[in-house]
């Protein structure tokens, strides 16, 4: 595990603000060798609970639902693997799958699946130590049904109870045919109704759900047809789960990962858009009217496997979202009109990355979880997926002050590429830079150093060497905290916080 615990955060205008903790870590599977993927995160008083799908450590290779706890500095405190069943695999869902967190209990929707297609959908009540308090089975397909089902997303309703969404297939022979599964429960998990619907002959699945106008639901996912076009799916239902309308979009894209009911009564979907099947794609935001008419359509981040994954609306109407692009994950903040405010690229390990959940935090920042593949030099388990957690400040910075560089695009995950010593120091520092050789940069590297008020104290060219020792003299500057950043012409690459005594 690696961690960067930082001392300050900067507000726009350069004023010193109350500290916003930041860190980036990857958990357990780097050192212990059991593949995992973070799928959800929730803040608690003294840290964060990270919910993950993870290969069991008991030699069975079953997938378990594992809860990790990290503190406010990103230190890994514990993991809890309840091992709910001997012959079953379990997972939490795909995108932001956790419907509720109270003072001492969290509720998670869980899918159980085995080798006989005897699938179950359940709710689990867990305490904040990750222990199971009780369970409630909501849906079950017997072996004789010769099918399978799963829950992908869930939401706690304002009037009480839960709605869970996913898929059901009644054919174990033709697994390309499935329909939308929708379940409504009470607070205690008693099923009020269930719906299975969709367009026959298609493979349909729901990745995200939102309550809409206190009288119905929004579902986002995909619907694959024979022609392979307009494969992303948005459905609006009434309060009983009856479809009001559906929209197909995205051309040959297929991943509608999130849907948001906005404060102005409209709808925003986060998805992909592709011109050709299997080729490059765009990350895509679309705003829809209550009647399903597009208001605006914004595409960005064109490249290999580009897509939006999670999206949340903030109190001021702006949007925070995550996505993937060319093997990296990204975090981007948008205006209410879908225009980019800033963009942070997450690139931990040189492999494939995703961040299926991002949440605002009580200190004004954000925390995101997902996975990265261990492709870095010297990886103990090459190509294995590892849980990653990134805590950012309100500007998406892990090293405070990254927004002062004037660059919208910031790389997160290269903090091990820059070290300072001695630190603290009376003013004379040495920065040791060691960027990955496979990293692509644009133009010469630069060193930029800012004080705690956001003023530039150093700005100089470093040439093109990825590995170098950089002397830095701050002896003429007042004591305090400084933030050093290494950039190229296009983006911030890495940084470190300096303390001058």
C-alpha positions as a Python dict, from the first residue, in 0.01 Angstrom:
ca = {
    (1, 'X'): (0, 0, 0),
    (2, 'X'): (118, 351, -69),
    (3, 'X'): (-27, 669, 71),
    (4, 'X'): (22, 1042, 50),
    (5, 'X'): (-121, 1229, 349),
    (6, 'X'): (-116, 1600, 271),
    (7, 'X'): (-131, 1895, 503),
    (8, 'X'): (-334, 2169, 333),
    (9, 'X'): (-573, 2241, 50),
    (10, 'X'): (-611, 2563, -147),
    (11, 'X'): (-930, 2739, -242),
    (12, 'X'): (-975, 2933, -565),
    (13, 'X'): (-822, 3276, -527),
    (14, 'X'): (-531, 3131, -334),
    (15, 'X'): (-668, 3155, 20),
    (16, 'X'): (-566, 2895, 275),
    (17, 'X'): (-860, 2669, 360),
    (18, 'X'): (-933, 2410, 623),
    (19, 'X'): (-747, 2092, 542),
    (20, 'X'): (-895, 1855, 289),
    (21, 'X'): (-734, 1517, 329),
    (22, 'X'): (-597, 1359, 13),
    (23, 'X'): (-436, 1025, -62),
    (24, 'X'): (-413, 749, -316),
    (25, 'X'): (-369, 384, -225),
    (26, 'X'): (-407, 40, -364),
    (27, 'X'): (-520, -237, -136),
    (28, 'X'): (-416, -593, -53),
    (29, 'X'): (-399, -761, -395),
    (30, 'X'): (-62, -600, -468),
    (31, 'X'): (97, -776, -175),
    (32, 'X'): (-134, -1071, -109),
    (33, 'X'): (-214, -1185, -461),
    (34, 'X'): (-595, -1199, -456),
    (35, 'X'): (-757, -1004, -738),
    (36, 'X'): (-1011, -739, -643),
    (37, 'X'): (-1215, -448, -775),
    (38, 'X'): (-1360, -162, -573),
    (39, 'X'): (-1721, -93, -670),
    (40, 'X'): (-1850, 143, -400),
    (41, 'X'): (-1737, 372, -120),
    (42, 'X'): (-1910, 535, 176),
    (43, 'X'): (-1778, 789, 424),
    (44, 'X'): (-1802, 721, 797),
    (45, 'X'): (-1693, 938, 1089),
    (46, 'X'): (-1334, 821, 1102),
    (47, 'X'): (-1266, 711, 746),
    (48, 'X'): (-1417, 530, 450),
    (49, 'X'): (-1570, 190, 382),
    (50, 'X'): (-1461, 43, 48),
    (51, 'X'): (-1690, -225, -96),
    (52, 'X'): (-1524, -466, -335),
    (53, 'X'): (-1558, -782, -539),
    (54, 'X'): (-1256, -993, -447),
    (55, 'X'): (-1127, -1344, -509),
    (56, 'X'): (-1141, -1538, -183),
    (57, 'X'): (-818, -1620, -2),
    (58, 'X'): (-934, -1972, 93),
    (59, 'X'): (-818, -2142, -227),
    (60, 'X'): (-1168, -2185, -374),
    (61, 'X'): (-1130, -1890, -617),
    (62, 'X'): (-1484, -1782, -536),
    (63, 'X'): (-1570, -1414, -571),
    (64, 'X'): (-1668, -1263, -237),
    (65, 'X'): (-1815, -931, -132),
    (66, 'X'): (-1543, -782, 84),
    (67, 'X'): (-1553, -459, 289),
    (68, 'X'): (-1233, -266, 356),
    (69, 'X'): (-1183, 20, 598),
    (70, 'X'): (-933, 300, 538),
    (71, 'X'): (-880, 594, 772),
    (72, 'X'): (-883, 962, 677),
    (73, 'X'): (-516, 941, 571),
    (74, 'X'): (-571, 636, 352),
    (75, 'X'): (-418, 387, 592),
    (76, 'X'): (-571, 43, 549),
    (77, 'X'): (-723, -61, 884),
    (78, 'X'): (-903, -391, 817),
    (79, 'X'): (-1095, -606, 573),
    (80, 'X'): (-1400, -819, 638),
    (81, 'X'): (-1481, -1118, 418),
    (82, 'X'): (-1806, -1265, 553),
    (83, 'X'): (-1800, -1565, 310),
    (84, 'X'): (-2177, -1580, 288),
    (85, 'X'): (-2190, -1923, 123),
    (86, 'X'): (-1967, -2221, 57),
    (87, 'X'): (-2075, -2301, -298),
    (88, 'X'): (-2170, -1952, -415),
    (89, 'X'): (-2001, -1651, -563),
    (90, 'X'): (-2123, -1307, -455),
    (91, 'X'): (-2101, -951, -583),
    (92, 'X'): (-2237, -609, -495),
    (93, 'X'): (-2323, -491, -846),
    (94, 'X'): (-2141, -274, -1096),
    (95, 'X'): (-2181, 102, -1047),
    (96, 'X'): (-2243, 274, -712),
    (97, 'X'): (-2438, -24, -573),
    (98, 'X'): (-2501, 86, -212),
    (99, 'X'): (-2844, 228, -130),
    (100, 'X'): (-2819, 346, 231),
    (101, 'X'): (-2588, 439, 514),
    (102, 'X'): (-2727, 531, 857),
    (103, 'X'): (-2541, 614, 1177),
    (104, 'X'): (-2441, 254, 1245),
    (105, 'X'): (-2570, 38, 956),
    (106, 'X'): (-2519, 12, 582),
    (107, 'X'): (-2746, -178, 346),
    (108, 'X'): (-2605, -350, 37),
    (109, 'X'): (-2775, -533, -248),
    (110, 'X'): (-2596, -859, -324),
    (111, 'X'): (-2619, -1112, -606),
    (112, 'X'): (-2533, -1474, -535),
    (113, 'X'): (-2446, -1702, -822),
    (114, 'X'): (-2305, -2050, -867),
    (115, 'X'): (-2229, -2291, -1147),
    (116, 'X'): (-2589, -2412, -1185),
    (117, 'X'): (-2749, -2076, -1270),
    (118, 'X'): (-2933, -2091, -936),
    (119, 'X'): (-2912, -1719, -878),
    (120, 'X'): (-3039, -1506, -592),
    (121, 'X'): (-3091, -1137, -521),
    (122, 'X'): (-3068, -1032, -155),
    (123, 'X'): (-3035, -734, 74),
    (124, 'X'): (-2766, -741, 343),
    (125, 'X'): (-2769, -523, 653),
    (126, 'X'): (-2410, -469, 771),
    (127, 'X'): (-2266, -285, 1067),
    (128, 'X'): (-1978, -44, 1022),
    (129, 'X'): (-1729, -323, 1099),
    (130, 'X'): (-1854, -509, 791),
    (131, 'X'): (-2034, -779, 991),
    (132, 'X'): (-2365, -910, 860),
    (133, 'X'): (-2655, -823, 1090),
    (134, 'X'): (-2928, -988, 883),
    (135, 'X'): (-3017, -1080, 526),
    (136, 'X'): (-3333, -1088, 320),
    (137, 'X'): (-3363, -1294, 2),
    (138, 'X'): (-3570, -1100, -250),
    (139, 'X'): (-3556, -1307, -567),
    (140, 'X'): (-3450, -1658, -652),
    (141, 'X'): (-3440, -1873, -965),
    (142, 'X'): (-3450, -2245, -903),
    (143, 'X'): (-3238, -2488, -1104),
    (144, 'X'): (-3554, -2596, -1281),
    (145, 'X'): (-3593, -2242, -1416),
    (146, 'X'): (-3274, -2293, -1625),
    (147, 'X'): (-3198, -1924, -1607),
    (148, 'X'): (-3009, -1663, -1415),
    (149, 'X'): (-3058, -1316, -1271),
    (150, 'X'): (-2862, -1042, -1100),
    (151, 'X'): (-2891, -704, -935),
    (152, 'X'): (-2666, -430, -1071),
    (153, 'X'): (-2781, -116, -889),
    (154, 'X'): (-3008, -11, -606),
    (155, 'X'): (-3147, 304, -446),
    (156, 'X'): (-3309, 393, -116),
    (157, 'X'): (-3633, 583, -173),
    (158, 'X'): (-3726, 911, -11),
    (159, 'X'): (-4055, 765, 112),
    (160, 'X'): (-3881, 455, 248),
    (161, 'X'): (-3787, 119, 107),
    (162, 'X'): (-3557, 17, -175),
    (163, 'X'): (-3568, -40, -547),
    (164, 'X'): (-3321, -279, -708),
    (165, 'X'): (-3254, -318, -1079),
    (166, 'X'): (-3068, -566, -1295),
    (167, 'X'): (-3147, -844, -1538),
    (168, 'X'): (-3317, -1183, -1569),
    (169, 'X'): (-3271, -1456, -1829),
    (170, 'X'): (-3488, -1767, -1833),
    (171, 'X'): (-3254, -1942, -2075),
    (172, 'X'): (-2926, -2097, -1968),
    (173, 'X'): (-2882, -2211, -2328),
    (174, 'X'): (-2916, -1870, -2494),
    (175, 'X'): (-2758, -1628, -2247),
    (176, 'X'): (-2776, -1347, -2504),
    (177, 'X'): (-3149, -1308, -2429),
    (178, 'X'): (-3234, -1124, -2107),
    (179, 'X'): (-3478, -863, -1979),
    (180, 'X'): (-3489, -587, -1720),
    (181, 'X'): (-3550, -697, -1360),
    (182, 'X'): (-3697, -438, -1117),
    (183, 'X'): (-3778, -503, -748),
    (184, 'X'): (-3949, -277, -491),
    (185, 'X'): (-3920, -351, -118),
    (186, 'X'): (-4008, -203, 219),
    (187, 'X'): (-3745, -78, 465),
    (188, 'X'): (-3737, -430, 610),
    (189, 'X'): (-3678, -585, 268),
    (190, 'X'): (-4027, -729, 217),
    (191, 'X'): (-4100, -742, -157),
    (192, 'X'): (-4388, -517, -263),
    (193, 'X'): (-4365, -602, -632),
    (194, 'X'): (-4128, -727, -899),
    (195, 'X'): (-4125, -661, -1274),
    (196, 'X'): (-3952, -835, -1562),
    (197, 'X'): (-3990, -650, -1890),
    (198, 'X'): (-3809, -544, -2204),
    (199, 'X'): (-3789, -601, -2576),
    (200, 'X'): (-3800, -970, -2659),
    (201, 'X'): (-3505, -1119, -2841),
    (202, 'X'): (-3257, -866, -2700),
    (203, 'X'): (-2998, -884, -2430),
    (204, 'X'): (-3095, -612, -2183),
    (205, 'X'): (-2933, -513, -1857),
    (206, 'X'): (-2960, -219, -1613),
    (207, 'X'): (-2648, -62, -1464),
    (208, 'X'): (-2797, 239, -1282),
    (209, 'X'): (-3120, 351, -1118),
    (210, 'X'): (-3251, 681, -977),
    (211, 'X'): (-3574, 788, -815),
    (212, 'X'): (-3751, 1047, -1030),
    (213, 'X'): (-3988, 1321, -912),
    (214, 'X'): (-4099, 1104, -615),
    (215, 'X'): (-4327, 914, -848),
    (216, 'X'): (-4118, 678, -1056),
    (217, 'X'): (-3777, 556, -1156),
    (218, 'X'): (-3507, 607, -1417),
    (219, 'X'): (-3310, 308, -1544),
    (220, 'X'): (-2993, 319, -1754),
    (221, 'X'): (-2814, 27, -1916),
    (222, 'X'): (-2793, -141, -2252),
    (223, 'X'): (-3014, -324, -2500),
    (224, 'X'): (-2836, -524, -2769),
    (225, 'X'): (-3026, -595, -3090),
    (226, 'X'): (-2945, -771, -3414),
    (227, 'X'): (-2826, -456, -3593),
    (228, 'X'): (-2601, -347, -3306),
    (229, 'X'): (-2700, 23, -3317),
    (230, 'X'): (-2843, 252, -3047),
    (231, 'X'): (-2746, 5, -2779),
    (232, 'X'): (-2748, 235, -2474),
    (233, 'X'): (-3083, 243, -2299),
    (234, 'X'): (-3277, 492, -2083),
    (235, 'X'): (-3614, 391, -1938),
    (236, 'X'): (-3858, 595, -1734),
    (237, 'X'): (-4117, 406, -1526),
    (238, 'X'): (-4402, 501, -1299),
    (239, 'X'): (-4401, 429, -924),
    (240, 'X'): (-4518, 71, -986),
    (241, 'X'): (-4238, -4, -1229),
    (242, 'X'): (-4449, 23, -1546),
    (243, 'X'): (-4256, 160, -1843),
    (244, 'X'): (-4363, 511, -1951),
    (245, 'X'): (-4103, 549, -2227),
    (246, 'X'): (-3766, 418, -2338),
    (247, 'X'): (-3491, 576, -2544),
    (248, 'X'): (-3213, 397, -2731),
    (249, 'X'): (-2897, 600, -2800),
    (250, 'X'): (-2521, 583, -2825),
    (251, 'X'): (-2509, 433, -3176),
    (252, 'X'): (-2269, 136, -3136),
    (253, 'X'): (-2183, 227, -2780),
    (254, 'X'): (-2319, -12, -2521),
    (255, 'X'): (-2244, 122, -2174),
    (256, 'X'): (-2488, 360, -2001),
    (257, 'X'): (-2330, 353, -1656),
    (258, 'X'): (-2517, 623, -1465),
    (259, 'X'): (-2838, 826, -1460),
    (260, 'X'): (-2909, 1138, -1251),
    (261, 'X'): (-3241, 1306, -1176),
    (262, 'X'): (-3129, 1670, -1171),
    (263, 'X'): (-3253, 1946, -944),
    (264, 'X'): (-3427, 2123, -1233),
    (265, 'X'): (-3649, 1819, -1300),
    (266, 'X'): (-3454, 1689, -1598),
    (267, 'X'): (-3235, 1382, -1649),
    (268, 'X'): (-2865, 1332, -1730),
    (269, 'X'): (-2721, 1004, -1856),
    (270, 'X'): (-2352, 912, -1853),
    (271, 'X'): (-2250, 661, -2121),
    (272, 'X'): (-2038, 594, -2426),
    (273, 'X'): (-2094, 669, -2795),
    (274, 'X'): (-1925, 475, -3074),
    (275, 'X'): (-1935, 518, -3451),
    (276, 'X'): (-1831, 158, -3521),
    (277, 'X'): (-1852, -158, -3316),
    (278, 'X'): (-1530, -246, -3135),
    (279, 'X'): (-1355, 75, -3242),
    (280, 'X'): (-1278, 403, -3064),
    (281, 'X'): (-1559, 569, -2873),
    (282, 'X'): (-1650, 889, -2688),
    (283, 'X'): (-1746, 946, -2328),
    (284, 'X'): (-2093, 1095, -2352),
    (285, 'X'): (-2324, 1307, -2136),
    (286, 'X'): (-2682, 1373, -2250),
    (287, 'X'): (-2941, 1587, -2074),
    (288, 'X'): (-3302, 1479, -2132),
    (289, 'X'): (-3637, 1643, -2063),
    (290, 'X'): (-3898, 1459, -1852),
    (291, 'X'): (-4051, 1343, -2180),
    (292, 'X'): (-3725, 1191, -2302),
    (293, 'X'): (-3625, 1466, -2548),
    (294, 'X'): (-3250, 1550, -2560),
    (295, 'X'): (-3173, 1903, -2434),
    (296, 'X'): (-2797, 1885, -2497),
    (297, 'X'): (-2550, 1617, -2595),
    (298, 'X'): (-2178, 1647, -2502),
    (299, 'X'): (-1908, 1409, -2628),
    (300, 'X'): (-1543, 1412, -2518),
    (301, 'X'): (-1238, 1192, -2452),
    (302, 'X'): (-1240, 1015, -2790),
    (303, 'X'): (-1026, 701, -2790),
    (304, 'X'): (-1001, 335, -2703),
    (305, 'X'): (-1290, 213, -2483),
    (306, 'X'): (-1389, 566, -2374),
    (307, 'X'): (-1703, 577, -2157),
    (308, 'X'): (-1854, 749, -1858),
    (309, 'X'): (-1910, 526, -1554),
    (310, 'X'): (-2050, 714, -1253),
    (311, 'X'): (-2208, 1059, -1223),
    (312, 'X'): (-2343, 1268, -932),
    (313, 'X'): (-2499, 1612, -916),
    (314, 'X'): (-2351, 1851, -659),
    (315, 'X'): (-2557, 2102, -454),
    (316, 'X'): (-2468, 2391, -690),
    (317, 'X'): (-2595, 2197, -993),
    (318, 'X'): (-2249, 2105, -1125),
    (319, 'X'): (-2169, 1742, -1199),
    (320, 'X'): (-1885, 1513, -1090),
    (321, 'X'): (-1819, 1196, -1284),
    (322, 'X'): (-1577, 917, -1357),
    (323, 'X'): (-1495, 730, -1674),
    (324, 'X'): (-1235, 529, -1862),
    (325, 'X'): (-1028, 611, -2166),
    (326, 'X'): (-742, 429, -2336),
    (327, 'X'): (-663, 212, -2036),
    (328, 'X'): (-671, 499, -1785),
    (329, 'X'): (-956, 612, -1562),
    (330, 'X'): (-1049, 978, -1526),
    (331, 'X'): (-1240, 1209, -1294),
    (332, 'X'): (-1403, 1513, -1451),
    (333, 'X'): (-1609, 1798, -1310),
    (334, 'X'): (-1872, 1958, -1534),
    (335, 'X'): (-2092, 2264, -1531),
    (336, 'X'): (-2467, 2208, -1521),
    (337, 'X'): (-2453, 2239, -1901),
    (338, 'X'): (-2206, 1952, -1935),
    (339, 'X'): (-1897, 2164, -2008),
    (340, 'X'): (-1567, 2059, -1849),
    (341, 'X'): (-1438, 2250, -1545),
    (342, 'X'): (-1140, 2022, -1477),
    (343, 'X'): (-1015, 1677, -1573),
    (344, 'X'): (-794, 1442, -1369),
    (345, 'X'): (-648, 1125, -1520),
    (346, 'X'): (-596, 822, -1295),
    (347, 'X'): (-309, 603, -1410),
    (348, 'X'): (-168, 390, -1128),
    (349, 'X'): (-8, 90, -1289),
    (350, 'X'): (32, 114, -1665),
    (351, 'X'): (-256, -126, -1733),
    (352, 'X'): (-633, -91, -1747),
    (353, 'X'): (-815, 120, -1489),
    (354, 'X'): (-1171, 200, -1391),
    (355, 'X'): (-1345, 403, -1120),
    (356, 'X'): (-1707, 287, -1093),
    (357, 'X'): (-1795, 505, -794),
    (358, 'X'): (-1715, 861, -687),
    (359, 'X'): (-1870, 1035, -387),
    (360, 'X'): (-1850, 1390, -248),
    (361, 'X'): (-1695, 1398, 100),
    (362, 'X'): (-1782, 1610, 404),
    (363, 'X'): (-1457, 1810, 374),
    (364, 'X'): (-1558, 1939, 28),
    (365, 'X'): (-1348, 1692, -170),
    (366, 'X'): (-1420, 1364, -345),
    (367, 'X'): (-1332, 997, -303),
    (368, 'X'): (-1334, 743, -585),
    (369, 'X'): (-1277, 367, -592),
    (370, 'X'): (-1213, 113, -865),
    (371, 'X'): (-941, -113, -993),
    (372, 'X'): (-615, -112, -1184),
    (373, 'X'): (-418, -391, -1347),
    (374, 'X'): (-69, -462, -1215),
    (375, 'X'): (134, -388, -1526),
    (376, 'X'): (400, -177, -1353),
    (377, 'X'): (764, -286, -1352),
    (378, 'X'): (826, -533, -1072),
    (379, 'X'): (457, -605, -1009),
    (380, 'X'): (427, -904, -773),
    (381, 'X'): (126, -1042, -964),
    (382, 'X'): (138, -909, -1325),
    (383, 'X'): (-198, -828, -1486),
    (384, 'X'): (-395, -897, -1166),
    (385, 'X'): (-667, -644, -1081),
    (386, 'X'): (-600, -443, -766),
    (387, 'X'): (-841, -224, -566),
    (388, 'X'): (-754, 146, -591),
    (389, 'X'): (-881, 434, -378),
    (390, 'X'): (-822, 803, -463),
    (391, 'X'): (-913, 1085, -223),
    (392, 'X'): (-901, 1429, -389),
    (393, 'X'): (-962, 1784, -275),
    (394, 'X'): (-1233, 2005, -422),
    (395, 'X'): (-1019, 2071, -731),
    (396, 'X'): (-950, 1704, -795),
    (397, 'X'): (-594, 1739, -665),
    (398, 'X'): (-403, 1477, -467),
    (399, 'X'): (-113, 1721, -427),
    (400, 'X'): (-277, 2051, -321),
    (401, 'X'): (-247, 2340, -560),
    (402, 'X'): (-257, 2138, -883),
    (403, 'X'): (-521, 2378, -1017),
    (404, 'X'): (-268, 2663, -993),
    (405, 'X'): (-60, 2515, -1274),
    (406, 'X'): (-323, 2635, -1520),
    (407, 'X'): (-360, 2282, -1658),
    (408, 'X'): (-700, 2115, -1672),
    (409, 'X'): (-563, 1763, -1710),
    (410, 'X'): (-386, 1619, -1406),
    (411, 'X'): (-241, 1269, -1376),
    (412, 'X'): (-315, 1090, -1049),
    (413, 'X'): (-116, 784, -952),
    (414, 'X'): (242, 895, -1020),
    (415, 'X'): (319, 1022, -670),
    (416, 'X'): (588, 760, -625),
    (417, 'X'): (768, 922, -918),
    (418, 'X'): (871, 1226, -709),
    (419, 'X'): (1033, 1235, -366),
    (420, 'X'): (1185, 1521, -164),
    (421, 'X'): (1464, 1500, 91),
    (422, 'X'): (1526, 1617, 348),
    (423, 'X'): (1163, 1700, 415),
    (424, 'X'): (1105, 1900, 636),
    (425, 'X'): (1408, 2115, 559),
    (426, 'X'): (1548, 2455, 652),
    (427, 'X'): (1521, 2544, 283),
    (428, 'X'): (1752, 2325, 77),
    (429, 'X'): (1565, 2033, -84),
    (430, 'X'): (1655, 1772, -341),
    (431, 'X'): (1375, 1640, -559),
    (432, 'X'): (1428, 1291, -700),
    (433, 'X'): (1224, 1243, -1020),
    (434, 'X'): (1175, 900, -1177),
    (435, 'X'): (888, 898, -1427),
    (436, 'X'): (792, 568, -1593),
    (437, 'X'): (981, 527, -1919),
    (438, 'X'): (663, 425, -2103),
    (439, 'X'): (493, 753, -2009),
    (440, 'X'): (418, 979, -2307),
    (441, 'X'): (485, 1349, -2246),
    (442, 'X'): (445, 1662, -2456),
    (443, 'X'): (735, 1910, -2470),
    (444, 'X'): (982, 1985, -2192),
    (445, 'X'): (920, 1909, -1826),
    (446, 'X'): (877, 2199, -1584),
    (447, 'X'): (906, 2244, -1207),
    (448, 'X'): (645, 2472, -1053),
    (449, 'X'): (639, 2548, -680),
    (450, 'X'): (358, 2736, -502),
    (451, 'X'): (332, 2868, -148),
    (452, 'X'): (29, 2821, 78),
    (453, 'X'): (-137, 3134, -65),
    (454, 'X'): (-112, 3003, -419),
    (455, 'X'): (173, 3232, -528),
    (456, 'X'): (437, 3101, -769),
    (457, 'X'): (779, 3087, -606),
    (458, 'X'): (961, 2869, -864),
    (459, 'X'): (894, 2807, -1234),
    (460, 'X'): (1172, 2660, -1444),
    (461, 'X'): (1235, 2416, -1728),
    (462, 'X'): (1377, 2072, -1649),
    (463, 'X'): (1443, 1951, -2001),
    (464, 'X'): (1327, 1607, -2113),
    (465, 'X'): (1499, 1364, -1876),
    (466, 'X'): (1254, 1133, -1699),
    (467, 'X'): (1505, 1055, -1424),
    (468, 'X'): (1692, 1341, -1262),
    (469, 'X'): (1795, 1494, -931),
    (470, 'X'): (1659, 1847, -895),
    (471, 'X'): (1810, 2090, -641),
    (472, 'X'): (1560, 2332, -493),
    (473, 'X'): (1654, 2628, -274),
    (474, 'X'): (1372, 2782, -68),
    (475, 'X'): (1603, 2921, 200),
    (476, 'X'): (1501, 3277, 116),
    (477, 'X'): (1132, 3198, 160),
    (478, 'X'): (935, 3214, 485),
    (479, 'X'): (866, 2894, 680),
    (480, 'X'): (554, 2708, 582),
    (481, 'X'): (407, 2455, 342),
    (482, 'X'): (492, 2458, -30),
    (483, 'X'): (367, 2237, -309),
    (484, 'X'): (596, 2130, -595),
    (485, 'X'): (453, 2007, -925),
    (486, 'X'): (617, 1850, -1229),
    (487, 'X'): (433, 1926, -1554),
    (488, 'X'): (480, 1896, -1926),
    (489, 'X'): (317, 2135, -2174),
    (490, 'X'): (-19, 1960, -2150),
    (491, 'X'): (-74, 1815, -1803),
    (492, 'X'): (48, 1791, -1445),
    (493, 'X'): (233, 1465, -1392),
    (494, 'X'): (335, 1439, -1028),
    (495, 'X'): (396, 1646, -718),
    (496, 'X'): (501, 1656, -356),
    (497, 'X'): (429, 1869, -50),
    (498, 'X'): (732, 2041, 106),
    (499, 'X'): (764, 2172, 460),
    (500, 'X'): (1014, 2452, 522),
    (501, 'X'): (1104, 2494, 888),
}
